[in-house]
Amino acid sequence: MDLSRSASDINTRIRRDPLRSHSGFRMQATLDCKDKGKSSWPEMVGMNGEMAAMTIQKENPHVEAIVLLEGTPVTTDYRCDRVWVWVNQNELVVAEPHIG
């Protein structure tokens, strides 16, 4: 793994627009999140971010998992159909992904 890559290089490759869906699917966001399936994935910490995102979406098809480099600014609204997957420069998950 090339550790010489800059944060902006990784951000360009990993970051997906947090305000728009890239998968072509966008659910209606509601404030009532109960009965939406699994809501947190502590077991993903330390895992490759893209693999974690695929696993999250497989385990809960009601959410879109979005991989972001830690420190990337994001919208602060709460959404039942979104999971931020925070990764470091080595593309490893650094925080427990959860719905929000």
MARPAMAR-619699 format. One line per field, with one value per atom (N, C-alpha, C, CB): residue number from 1; residue in one letter; chain; atom name; x, y, z. Coordinates in nm, 3 decimals. Glycine has a CB too. Layout:
<filos>
n <- NUM:... .
res <- A:... .
chain <- A:... .
atom <- CA:... .
px <- X:... .
py <- Y:... .
pz <- Z:... .
</filos>
This chain:
<filos>
n <- 1:1:1:1:2:2:2:2:3:3:3:3:4:4:4:4:5:5:5:5:6:6:6:6:7:7:7:7:8:8:8:8:9:9:9:9:10:10:10:10:11:11:11:11:12:12:12:12:13:13:13:13:14:14:14:14:15:15:15:15:16:16:16:16:17:17:17:17:18:18:18:18:19:19:19:19:20:20:20:20:21:21:21:21:22:22:22:22:23:23:23:23:24:24:24:24:25:25:25:25:26:26:26:26:27:27:27:27:28:28:28:28:29:29:29:29:30:30:30:30:31:31:31:31:32:32:32:32:33:33:33:33:34:34:34:34:35:35:35:35:36:36:36:36:37:37:37:37:38:38:38:38:39:39:39:39:40:40:40:40:41:41:41:41:42:42:42:42:43:43:43:43:44:44:44:44:45:45:45:45:46:46:46:46:47:47:47:47:48:48:48:48:49:49:49:49:50:50:50:50:51:51:51:51:52:52:52:52:53:53:53:53:54:54:54:54:55:55:55:55:56:56:56:56:57:57:57:57:58:58:58:58:59:59:59:59:60:60:60:60:61:61:61:61:62:62:62:62:63:63:63:63:64:64:64:64:65:65:65:65:66:66:66:66:67:67:67:67:68:68:68:68:69:69:69:69:70:70:70:70:71:71:71:71:72:72:72:72:73:73:73:73:74:74:74:74:75:75:75:75:76:76:76:76:77:77:77:77:78:78:78:78:79:79:79:79:80:80:80:80:81:81:81:81:82:82:82:82:83:83:83:83:84:84:84:84:85:85:85:85:86:86:86:86:87:87:87:87:88:88:88:88:89:89:89:89:90:90:90:90:91:91:91:91:92:92:92:92:93:93:93:93:94:94:94:94:95:95:95:95:96:96:96:96:97:97:97:97:98:98:98:98:99:99:99:99:100:100:100:100 .
res <- M:M:M:M:D:D:D:D:L:L:L:L:S:S:S:S:R:R:R:R:S:S:S:S:A:A:A:A:S:S:S:S:D:D:D:D:I:I:I:I:N:N:N:N:T:T:T:T:R:R:R:R:I:I:I:I:R:R:R:R:R:R:R:R:D:D:D:D:P:P:P:P:L:L:L:L:R:R:R:R:S:S:S:S:H:H:H:H:S:S:S:S:G:G:G:G:F:F:F:F:R:R:R:R:M:M:M:M:Q:Q:Q:Q:A:A:A:A:T:T:T:T:L:L:L:L:D:D:D:D:C:C:C:C:K:K:K:K:D:D:D:D:K:K:K:K:G:G:G:G:K:K:K:K:S:S:S:S:S:S:S:S:W:W:W:W:P:P:P:P:E:E:E:E:M:M:M:M:V:V:V:V:G:G:G:G:M:M:M:M:N:N:N:N:G:G:G:G:E:E:E:E:M:M:M:M:A:A:A:A:A:A:A:A:M:M:M:M:T:T:T:T:I:I:I:I:Q:Q:Q:Q:K:K:K:K:E:E:E:E:N:N:N:N:P:P:P:P:H:H:H:H:V:V:V:V:E:E:E:E:A:A:A:A:I:I:I:I:V:V:V:V:L:L:L:L:L:L:L:L:E:E:E:E:G:G:G:G:T:T:T:T:P:P:P:P:V:V:V:V:T:T:T:T:T:T:T:T:D:D:D:D:Y:Y:Y:Y:R:R:R:R:C:C:C:C:D:D:D:D:R:R:R:R:V:V:V:V:W:W:W:W:V:V:V:V:W:W:W:W:V:V:V:V:N:N:N:N:Q:Q:Q:Q:N:N:N:N:E:E:E:E:L:L:L:L:V:V:V:V:V:V:V:V:A:A:A:A:E:E:E:E:P:P:P:P:H:H:H:H:I:I:I:I:G:G:G:G .
chain <- A:A:A:A:A:A:A:A:A:A:A:A:A:A:A:A:A:A:A:A:A:A:A:A:A:A:A:A:A:A:A:A:A:A:A:A:A:A:A:A:A:A:A:A:A:A:A:A:A:A:A:A:A:A:A:A:A:A:A:A:A:A:A:A:A:A:A:A:A:A:A:A:A:A:A:A:A:A:A:A:A:A:A:A:A:A:A:A:A:A:A:A:A:A:A:A:A:A:A:A:A:A:A:A:A:A:A:A:A:A:A:A:A:A:A:A:A:A:A:A:A:A:A:A:A:A:A:A:A:A:A:A:A:A:A:A:A:A:A:A:A:A:A:A:A:A:A:A:A:A:A:A:A:A:A:A:A:A:A:A:A:A:A:A:A:A:A:A:A:A:A:A:A:A:A:A:A:A:A:A:A:A:A:A:A:A:A:A:A:A:A:A:A:A:A:A:A:A:A:A:A:A:A:A:A:A:A:A:A:A:A:A:A:A:A:A:A:A:A:A:A:A:A:A:A:A:A:A:A:A:A:A:A:A:A:A:A:A:A:A:A:A:A:A:A:A:A:A:A:A:A:A:A:A:A:A:A:A:A:A:A:A:A:A:A:A:A:A:A:A:A:A:A:A:A:A:A:A:A:A:A:A:A:A:A:A:A:A:A:A:A:A:A:A:A:A:A:A:A:A:A:A:A:A:A:A:A:A:A:A:A:A:A:A:A:A:A:A:A:A:A:A:A:A:A:A:A:A:A:A:A:A:A:A:A:A:A:A:A:A:A:A:A:A:A:A:A:A:A:A:A:A:A:A:A:A:A:A:A:A:A:A:A:A:A:A:A:A:A:A:A:A:A:A:A:A:A:A:A:A:A:A:A:A:A:A:A:A:A:A:A:A:A:A:A:A:A:A:A:A .
atom <- N:CA:C:CB:N:CA:C:CB:N:CA:C:CB:N:CA:C:CB:N:CA:C:CB:N:CA:C:CB:N:CA:C:CB:N:CA:C:CB:N:CA:C:CB:N:CA:C:CB:N:CA:C:CB:N:CA:C:CB:N:CA:C:CB:N:CA:C:CB:N:CA:C:CB:N:CA:C:CB:N:CA:C:CB:N:CA:C:CB:N:CA:C:CB:N:CA:C:CB:N:CA:C:CB:N:CA:C:CB:N:CA:C:CB:N:CA:C:CB:N:CA:C:CB:N:CA:C:CB:N:CA:C:CB:N:CA:C:CB:N:CA:C:CB:N:CA:C:CB:N:CA:C:CB:N:CA:C:CB:N:CA:C:CB:N:CA:C:CB:N:CA:C:CB:N:CA:C:CB:N:CA:C:CB:N:CA:C:CB:N:CA:C:CB:N:CA:C:CB:N:CA:C:CB:N:CA:C:CB:N:CA:C:CB:N:CA:C:CB:N:CA:C:CB:N:CA:C:CB:N:CA:C:CB:N:CA:C:CB:N:CA:C:CB:N:CA:C:CB:N:CA:C:CB:N:CA:C:CB:N:CA:C:CB:N:CA:C:CB:N:CA:C:CB:N:CA:C:CB:N:CA:C:CB:N:CA:C:CB:N:CA:C:CB:N:CA:C:CB:N:CA:C:CB:N:CA:C:CB:N:CA:C:CB:N:CA:C:CB:N:CA:C:CB:N:CA:C:CB:N:CA:C:CB:N:CA:C:CB:N:CA:C:CB:N:CA:C:CB:N:CA:C:CB:N:CA:C:CB:N:CA:C:CB:N:CA:C:CB:N:CA:C:CB:N:CA:C:CB:N:CA:C:CB:N:CA:C:CB:N:CA:C:CB:N:CA:C:CB:N:CA:C:CB:N:CA:C:CB:N:CA:C:CB:N:CA:C:CB:N:CA:C:CB:N:CA:C:CB:N:CA:C:CB:N:CA:C:CB:N:CA:C:CB:N:CA:C:CB:N:CA:C:CB:N:CA:C:CB:N:CA:C:CB:N:CA:C:CB:N:CA:C:CB:N:CA:C:CB:N:CA:C:CB:N:CA:C:CB:N:CA:C:CB:N:CA:C:CB .
px <- 0.085:0.000:0.089:-0.096:0.062:0.141:0.100:0.126:0.188:0.158:0.192:0.232:0.247:0.287:0.172:0.402:0.057:-0.056:-0.103:-0.171:-0.143:-0.191:-0.337:-0.171:-0.382:-0.521:-0.613:-0.545:-0.573:-0.660:-0.670:-0.608:-0.562:-0.568:-0.668:-0.430:-0.659:-0.750:-0.892:-0.709:-0.909:-1.042:-1.105:-1.035:-1.026:-1.077:-1.127:-0.970:-1.055:-1.092:-1.204:-0.972:-1.202:-1.297:-1.424:-1.231:-1.409:-1.524:-1.633:-1.479:-1.750:-1.868:-1.946:-1.953:-2.015:-2.090:-2.193:-2.157:-2.179:-2.270:-2.410:-2.214:-2.426:-2.557:-2.635:-2.541:-2.574:-2.638:-2.609:-2.590:-2.702:-2.683:-2.607:-2.818:-2.509:-2.436:-2.482:-2.288:-2.561:-2.603:-2.731:-2.621:-2.790:-2.914:-3.035:-2.910:-3.014:-3.127:-3.125:-3.123:-3.237:-3.247:-3.380:-3.236:-3.374:-3.498:-3.551:-3.475:-3.676:-3.737:-3.688:-3.894:-3.623:-3.573:-3.689:-3.462:-3.695:-3.797:-3.730:-3.908:-3.797:-3.744:-3.767:-3.806:-3.857:-3.887:-3.801:-4.038:-3.695:-3.599:-3.622:-3.460:-3.720:-3.739:-3.784:-3.842:-3.755:-3.787:-3.715:-3.935:-3.597:-3.518:-3.403:-3.463:-3.402:-3.296:-3.179:-3.248:-3.068:-2.946:-2.906:-2.832:-2.861:-2.834:-2.690:-2.926:-2.608:-2.468:-2.382:-2.451:-2.255:-2.163:-2.028:-2.146:-2.017:-1.889:-1.782:-1.907:-1.824:-1.729:-1.654:-1.802:-1.695:-1.631:-1.505:-1.729:-1.486:-1.369:-1.242:-1.372:-1.151:-1.027:-1.034:-0.989:-1.152:-1.174:-1.154:-1.316:-1.128:-1.121:-1.256:-1.085:-1.254:-1.375:-1.473:-1.339:-1.425:-1.514:-1.579:-1.438:-1.500:-1.557:-1.661:-1.444:-1.633:-1.729:-1.858:-1.669:-1.848:-1.967:-2.052:-1.927:-1.986:-2.060:-2.130:-1.966:-2.061:-2.119:-2.238:-2.015:-2.225:-2.334:-2.457:-2.289:-2.439:-2.553:-2.615:-2.510:-2.533:-2.586:-2.667:-2.471:-2.617:-2.686:-2.810:-2.591:-2.812:-2.930:-2.953:-2.913:-3.038:-3.063:-3.140:-3.139:-3.180:-3.251:-3.157:-3.341:-3.024:-2.929:-2.830:-2.854:-2.772:-2.660:-2.539:-2.688:-2.436:-2.311:-2.219:-2.243:-2.172:-2.090:-1.952:-2.158:-1.848:-1.711:-1.652:-1.624:-1.598:-1.539:-1.409:-1.636:-1.313:-1.188:-1.217:-1.081:-1.162:-1.189:-1.154:-1.110:-1.241:-1.222:-1.294:-1.078:-1.349:-1.423:-1.551:-1.456:-1.580:-1.704:-1.825:-1.703:-1.929:-2.052:-2.172:-2.060:-2.284:-2.409:-2.442:-2.524:-2.509:-2.535:-2.678:-2.507:-2.757:-2.893:-2.891:-2.978:-2.993:-3.004:-3.090:-3.064:-3.036:-3.110:-3.109:-3.050:-3.224:-3.238:-3.185:-3.384:-3.155:-3.111:-2.964:-3.196:-2.887:-2.747:-2.657:-2.728:-2.541:-2.437:-2.305:-2.428:-2.242:-2.109:-2.008:-2.078:-1.917:-1.809:-1.680:-1.807:-1.629:-1.511:-1.385:-1.513:-1.294:-1.168:-1.049:-1.164:-0.933:-0.808:-0.737:-0.716:-0.615:-0.540:-0.504:-0.414:-0.511:-0.486:-0.615:-0.421:-0.725:-0.856:-0.917:-0.845:-0.879:-0.934:-1.038:-0.822:-1.145:-1.253:-1.199:-1.375:-1.222:-1.167:-1.274:-1.090:-1.401:-1.509:-1.624:-1.557:-1.701:-1.814:-1.917:-1.880:-1.941:-2.045:-2.183:-2.037:-2.270:-2.407:-2.499:-2.414:-2.627:-2.728:-2.725:-2.869:-2.741:-2.749:-2.719:-2.655 .
py <- -0.118:0.000:0.124:0.000:0.219:0.340:0.441:0.399:0.463:0.556:0.700:0.516:0.721:0.856:0.935:0.848:0.873:0.946:1.055:0.850:1.165:1.276:1.255:1.411:1.326:1.318:1.362:1.405:1.462:1.507:1.401:1.638:1.325:1.216:1.110:1.154:1.074:0.973:1.026:0.931:1.151:1.211:1.213:1.352:1.244:1.249:1.112:1.300:1.007:0.872:0.813:0.783:0.840:0.776:0.857:0.754:0.986:1.068:1.067:1.211:1.045:1.053:1.173:0.920:1.237:1.356:1.322:1.419:1.375:1.338:1.397:1.382:1.488:1.549:1.485:1.696:1.388:1.327:1.177:1.393:1.101:0.957:0.922:0.884:0.831:0.785:0.649:0.783:0.582:0.447:0.448:0.363:0.566:0.573:0.545:0.477:0.513:0.486:0.586:0.341:0.642:0.742:0.719:0.889:0.685:0.660:0.789:0.557:0.791:0.904:0.905:0.898:1.012:1.022:1.054:1.128:0.984:1.011:1.021:0.902:1.081:1.090:0.962:1.207:0.877:0.752:0.641:0.717:0.604:0.507:0.366:0.550:0.344:0.208:0.116:0.206:-0.009:-0.111:-0.089:-0.116:-0.031:-0.010:-0.109:0.134:-0.211:-0.310:-0.274:-0.328:-0.340:-0.318:-0.172:-0.409:-0.114:0.030:0.069:0.096:-0.025:0.006:-0.118:0.053:-0.091:-0.196:-0.180:-0.193:-0.206:-0.191:-0.287:-0.213:-0.397:-0.497:-0.449:-0.626:-0.337:-0.285:-0.202:-0.202:-0.160:-0.080:-0.161:-0.037:-0.101:-0.166:-0.236:-0.266:-0.247:-0.314:-0.213:-0.376:-0.260:-0.175:-0.104:-0.258:0.026:0.107:0.063:0.247:0.033:-0.009:-0.145:-0.017:-0.235:-0.366:-0.348:-0.463:-0.259:-0.231:-0.175:-0.133:-0.082:-0.022:-0.128:0.089:-0.217:-0.323:-0.415:-0.404:-0.448:-0.535:-0.468:-0.573:-0.340:-0.265:-0.264:-0.121:-0.235:-0.230:-0.368:-0.170:-0.471:-0.607:-0.644:-0.710:-0.606:-0.639:-0.553:-0.625:-0.432:-0.346:-0.276:-0.241:-0.334:-0.275:-0.143:-0.374:-0.099:0.029:0.148:0.024:0.123:0.232:0.239:0.217:0.356:0.375:0.406:0.489:0.325:0.346:0.432:0.210:0.542:0.639:0.646:0.779:0.614:0.612:0.752:0.510:0.802:0.935:0.932:1.036:1.013:1.029:1.106:1.102:1.058:1.125:1.273:1.059:1.357:1.501:1.569:1.531:1.491:1.548:1.614:1.439:1.738:1.802:1.734:1.952:1.716:1.653:1.730:1.504:1.706:1.764:1.707:1.738:1.782:1.738:1.688:1.850:1.681:1.631:1.481:1.658:1.435:1.294:1.224:1.276:1.115:1.040:0.892:1.063:0.831:0.689:0.600:0.656:0.658:0.578:0.601:0.610:0.658:0.690:0.639:0.841:0.588:0.547:0.606:0.390:0.691:0.741:0.633:0.878:0.600:0.506:0.587:0.385:0.622:0.707:0.624:0.785:0.663:0.590:0.683:0.524:0.622:0.699:0.695:0.642:0.746:0.751:0.612:0.832:0.512:0.374:0.305:0.294:0.384:0.336:0.234:0.275:0.242:0.154:0.230:0.098:0.163:0.224:0.262:0.128:0.388:0.439:0.467:0.565:0.461:0.486:0.392:0.635:0.358:0.266:0.326:0.233:0.263:0.313:0.292:0.243:0.391:0.380:0.468:0.420:0.436:0.515:0.657:0.454:0.750:0.891:0.975:0.923 .
pz <- 0.000:0.000:0.000:0.122:-0.088:-0.102:0.003:-0.243:0.103:0.211:0.175:0.337:0.058:0.019:-0.043:-0.079:-0.061:-0.120:-0.026:-0.152:-0.082:0.001:0.036:-0.071:0.139:0.181:0.068:0.305:-0.010:-0.119:-0.228:-0.179:-0.253:-0.350:-0.305:-0.370:-0.179:-0.125:-0.125:0.017:-0.083:-0.078:-0.217:-0.020:-0.319:-0.455:-0.498:-0.551:-0.461:-0.502:-0.417:-0.497:-0.286:-0.195:-0.176:-0.061:-0.156:-0.115:-0.220:-0.089:-0.173:-0.257:-0.207:-0.253:-0.292:-0.255:-0.149:-0.378:-0.025:0.082:0.064:0.213:-0.031:-0.050:-0.163:-0.077:-0.231:-0.346:-0.349:-0.474:-0.397:-0.407:-0.535:-0.403:-0.522:-0.639:-0.683:-0.610:-0.604:-0.640:-0.721:-0.516:-0.740:-0.815:-0.729:-0.930:-0.603:-0.516:-0.402:-0.462:-0.375:-0.269:-0.201:-0.324:-0.075:-0.001:0.058:0.110:0.086:0.152:0.297:0.145:0.338:0.475:0.568:0.487:0.678:0.778:0.913:0.779:1.008:1.143:1.221:1.216:1.175:1.243:1.184:1.231:1.256:1.203:1.253:1.238:1.338:1.387:1.274:1.503:1.289:1.189:1.057:1.166:1.061:0.939:0.930:0.936:1.015:1.010:1.099:0.868:1.075:1.153:1.143:1.104:1.257:1.257:1.292:1.354:1.337:1.366:1.339:1.514:1.308:1.265:1.334:1.113:1.464:1.534:1.480:1.683:1.425:1.374:1.249:1.344:1.192:1.071:1.100:0.993:1.224:1.259:1.229:1.409:1.153:1.114:0.979:1.218:0.924:0.795:0.681:0.789:0.561:0.443:0.426:0.315:0.398:0.390:0.283:0.367:0.164:0.056:0.087:-0.077:0.145:0.184:0.293:0.232:0.388:0.495:0.437:0.597:0.343:0.282:0.211:0.183:0.138:0.069:0.168:-0.021:0.278:0.380:0.446:0.486:0.480:0.544:0.455:0.576:0.327:0.235:0.213:0.102:0.222:0.209:0.333:0.188:0.452:0.576:0.601:0.692:0.543:0.556:0.423:0.672:0.338:0.206:0.211:0.122:0.328:0.342:0.353:0.464:0.357:0.374:0.259:0.506:0.243:0.151:0.236:0.046:0.227:0.302:0.217:0.339:0.274:0.201:0.267:0.199:0.192:0.243:0.233:0.163:0.346:0.352:0.430:0.416:0.387:0.460:0.588:0.373:0.702:0.829:0.818:0.944:0.874:0.869:0.754:0.861:0.663:0.550:0.602:0.444:0.564:0.608:0.545:0.572:0.625:0.577:0.631:0.620:0.571:0.618:0.755:0.517:0.840:0.977:0.998:1.073:0.892:0.909:0.941:0.781:1.011:1.048:0.944:1.191:0.889:0.788:0.822:0.648:0.810:0.840:0.728:0.866:0.614:0.500:0.466:0.379:0.561:0.533:0.645:0.515:0.605:0.699:0.648:0.712:0.732:0.698:0.738:0.772:0.649:0.676:0.673:0.571:0.792:0.804:0.795:0.937:0.703:0.685:0.703:0.546:0.731:0.740:0.605:0.854:0.601:0.474:0.423:0.492:0.509:0.467:0.423:0.580:0.417:0.373:0.469:0.236:0.598:0.700:0.783:0.791:0.819:0.897:1.035:0.909:1.076:1.202:1.308:1.175:1.271:1.367:1.336:1.363:1.437:1.418:1.323:1.554:1.209:1.119:1.181:0.981:1.167:1.219:1.136:1.369:1.141:1.069:1.122:1.084:1.035:1.074:0.957:1.186 .
</filos>
